[in-house]
């Protein structure tokens, strides 16, 4: 899932540096990891699933 966000960040020239983000429905955290690798200062994660 993080690969999709990676492509969007590059294509849309998004700067996540220093940003605070929300990853809703984060599952295994691919988007969270991607945002942190791109400099986000903090990512809140919310998911209702369990046992993933």
N, C-alpha and C positions, 0 to 999 in steps of 0.2 A: 504494500500500500504506500509505503514511503517513496517508492520510485515514481508514483503518479504525482505526488506533491513536488518531488525534486524537479520533474519535467516542467510543471507549472511555474515553479519559482524561477527557473532559468528562462522560460519562454516569456513570462510576464515581467521579468526583471524586478522581482519582489525583494526588498531588503528587510529581513527579519531581525537584524541586529538590534539588541536591546529591547525588543518587543516582549510583551506578555501576551500569551495566546491561550486559546481554549481548544482542546481536542475532545469533542463530544462523540461518544461511541468509539473510543480509542482502541478497542480490541487488544492487540498485542503491542501497540504503541509505535507503529511505523511512522505516522505523521509526527508524533511527539519527538521521536528521535531525529527526524529530518529537520524539524524546526530548531531543535537545540543545536544540531550540527551547523545550522546556518546562523547561529548567533542569538537566538531568542534567549532572553534572560530568565524566563520562567514559562512553563506550560502547565496549565491546569488540565487534568484528564478526568473525564466522567464516562462511566460505562455501566449499564445495568446487567451485562452478561457476567457469567462466572465460570470457572473451570476451564479457561481458555489456555 
